[in-house]
């Protein structure tokens, strides 16, 4: 969860910069983080009141979202978990 929220925070910052400076002013990695933030809001936060997903489905969505980012950016997750789950969903 820590990695998800850190990435979301960076993505929100990138989106704010995009509004102020324009998309062309962002680096490639900032654009990826902005894409991550959009996907996080759509798939993770905005699940809807009637959604009934279990913890396993929630974790799988988290891994799917983290796979948007380059593995080298995921510094808050132990390598053994990255080896097991990164890019698998």
C-alpha positions as CSV (number, residue, x, y, z in Angstrom):
1,X,0.0,0.0,0.0
2,X,2.9,2.3,0.8
3,X,4.2,2.0,-2.8
4,X,0.7,2.5,-4.3
5,X,0.1,5.7,-2.4
6,X,3.6,7.1,-3.0
7,X,3.2,6.5,-6.7
8,X,-0.2,8.0,-6.7
9,X,1.2,11.1,-4.9
10,X,3.9,11.5,-7.5
11,X,1.4,11.0,-10.3
12,X,-0.9,13.7,-8.9
13,X,2.1,16.1,-8.7
14,X,2.9,15.2,-12.4
15,X,-0.7,15.9,-13.4
16,X,-0.6,19.3,-11.6
17,X,2.6,20.2,-13.4
18,X,0.9,19.2,-16.7
19,X,-1.9,21.6,-16.0
20,X,0.5,24.4,-15.3
21,X,3.3,23.8,-17.8
22,X,1.7,21.6,-20.4
23,X,2.3,17.9,-21.2
24,X,5.4,18.7,-23.3
25,X,7.2,20.0,-20.1
26,X,7.0,16.6,-18.4
27,X,9.6,13.9,-18.5
28,X,8.8,10.5,-19.8
29,X,8.7,9.1,-16.3
30,X,6.4,11.9,-15.2
31,X,4.0,11.0,-18.0
32,X,4.0,7.4,-16.8
33,X,3.2,8.5,-13.2
34,X,0.4,10.7,-14.5
35,X,-1.0,7.7,-16.4
36,X,-0.7,5.6,-13.2
37,X,-2.6,8.3,-11.2
38,X,-5.4,8.2,-13.7
39,X,-5.6,4.4,-13.6
40,X,-5.4,4.4,-9.8
41,X,-8.3,6.8,-9.5
42,X,-10.4,4.9,-12.0
43,X,-9.7,1.3,-10.9
44,X,-8.8,1.5,-7.3
45,X,-10.4,4.5,-5.7
46,X,-13.6,4.8,-7.7
47,X,-14.8,1.3,-7.2
48,X,-18.4,2.3,-6.4
49,X,-20.4,1.9,-3.3
50,X,-21.9,-1.4,-4.3
51,X,-18.7,-3.0,-5.4
52,X,-17.9,-6.1,-3.4
53,X,-14.3,-7.2,-4.0
54,X,-12.3,-9.3,-1.7
55,X,-8.7,-8.6,-0.5
56,X,-7.2,-10.9,-3.1
57,X,-8.9,-9.0,-5.9
58,X,-7.9,-5.7,-4.4
59,X,-4.2,-6.8,-4.2
60,X,-4.3,-8.1,-7.8
61,X,-5.6,-4.7,-8.9
62,X,-2.8,-3.0,-6.9
63,X,-0.2,-5.2,-8.7
64,X,-1.7,-4.5,-12.1
65,X,-1.5,-0.8,-11.4
66,X,2.1,-1.0,-10.1
67,X,3.0,-2.8,-13.3
68,X,2.3,0.4,-15.2
69,X,5.5,1.8,-13.6
70,X,9.0,0.6,-14.5
71,X,10.2,-2.0,-11.9
72,X,13.1,0.3,-11.1
73,X,10.7,2.8,-9.7
74,X,9.3,0.4,-7.1
75,X,11.8,1.0,-4.3
76,X,9.4,0.4,-1.4
77,X,8.7,-3.3,-2.2
78,X,11.0,-6.2,-1.4
79,X,12.5,-7.8,-4.5
80,X,11.1,-11.2,-3.6
81,X,7.6,-9.8,-3.9
82,X,8.4,-8.0,-7.1
83,X,9.8,-11.3,-8.5
84,X,6.6,-13.0,-7.5
85,X,3.9,-10.5,-8.5
86,X,5.2,-7.7,-10.7
87,X,3.8,-7.9,-14.3
88,X,1.7,-10.9,-13.5
89,X,-1.7,-9.2,-13.5
